Amino acid sequence: MNSVAISHLTKRFTEKTVFSDINLTIQDGEFFTLLGPSGCGKSTLLRCLAGLTQVDNGTIQLGEQDITHLAPQKRDIGMVFQSYALFPNLTVRENVAFGLRIQKLDTKQIKQRVDDILALVELGEFAERYPHSLSGGQRQRVALARSLVVRPKMLLLDEPLSALDARIRKHLRQQICAIQRELKLTTVFVTHDQEEALTMSDRIALMNEGKIIQCDPPEKLYIEPSSDFTARFMGQYNVLDADQAQQLFKESYQGSLAIRPESIYVFEDNRQYDERFSEKIAATVKSHQLLGSIIRYQLIANNVELTVDLLNRHAERLFDVGSELSILIDKSAMRHL
Ligand SMILES: Nc1ncnc2c1ncn2[C@@H]1O[C@H](COP(=O)(O)OP(=O)(O)OP(=O)(O)O)[C@@H](O)[C@H]1O
């Protein structure tokens, strides 16, 4: 079983402590994501798992083995970085076969394993090409094939999609997930992109300034943020302090309130709505932004600025700046922080 146990992990660079006392357990076969803003320490944590950075304190266990001080090549780990790091003078086949040659497998076995893995990443027909003649997405799939062909116990992915354009990125995202699930491979993925984390992961550890702020499955992290930081990072949550909440709802509140932009509704009629909704509140459109399938509005309601997402169902139904609207807020979807 290739589960990972990280205990009391600490890393310092001369003066700076990147993180201290990190504790995490990653399940066998889990797609686990380290998510957080630039500089929060996620790549350093991944590099510690890979053995590319030495830890100052704590332990890392992979399955039954303590790998804390093991050399990278002895860890049975595959790694894919943002830059493809392929050998330019070797073909796709030779690049992928590289790790197997080091393991001194016989030629027939190497050919079979390389063919199988190239088929898995849908690159069979590119086997004899050189990296310079491939697109970014194809090169990244070669890098993935190269790390998978040695059958690692754990796969580490450090922002492997960030250098690719949006369309390829989405496709490769699905492909990586499908392969990871098929191989049931314990995977740790680093990204600063919330959407990427939400769509790909079994569980996400949200990090900030070297700390794990919340570690949960995507739905829970999104719907039940446990702090201001999670609410702000995981979507366009409206985070109101107690004064703002009181001003908006005209009732007293304690602590902060997080309201998702899609749980605010705009109404133009006089129907009665059930009691999970707030009273109707008058609001004015401050600005709007077209984001494809949704339109994101900034509204002012009782002097409080709110972000509201509406489905872009009817092209003609765009509320102009200055429009007067009524909004209802789904109180059952609000989070008290
Ligand atoms: N080799 C190093 N020497 C000194 N400081 C380092 C080194 N590597 C990383 N750091 C510092 O450690 C902190 C965390 O860096 P890290 O690369 O882990 O962050 P990150 O969350 O992966 O950010 P990004 O998404 O920008 O890569 C940063 O402040 C960085 O400057």
The ligand as a Gaussian input file, in Angstrom:
#p B3LYP/6-31G(d) Opt

LIG

0 1
 N       16.425000      27.228000      -2.531000
 C       15.847000      28.215000      -1.831000
 N       16.558000      29.075000      -1.092000
 C       15.967000      30.039000      -0.358000
 N       14.643000      30.242000      -0.296000
 C       13.845000      29.417000      -1.019000
 C       14.399000      28.358000      -1.830000
 N       13.369000      27.705000      -2.421000
 C       12.239000      28.330000      -2.022000
 N       12.514000      29.341000      -1.179000
 C       11.550000      30.231000      -0.520000
 O       10.591000      29.431000       0.138000
 C        9.286000      29.990000       0.018000
 C        8.349000      28.965000      -0.582000
 O        8.722000      28.717000      -1.918000
 P        7.975000      27.628000      -2.807000
 O        8.624000      27.601000      -4.150000
 O        7.860000      26.365000      -2.064000
 O        6.522000      28.279000      -2.923000
 P        5.334000      27.889000      -3.846000
 O        4.133000      27.913000      -2.995000
 O        5.599000      26.641000      -4.588000
 O        5.288000      29.122000      -4.843000
 P        5.194000      29.169000      -6.449000
 O        3.795000      28.782000      -6.792000
 O        5.487000      30.615000      -6.751000
 O        6.242000      28.240000      -6.966000
 C        9.443000      31.244000      -0.828000
 O        9.492000      32.357000       0.021000
 C       10.755000      31.042000      -1.534000
 O       11.361000      32.274000      -1.814000

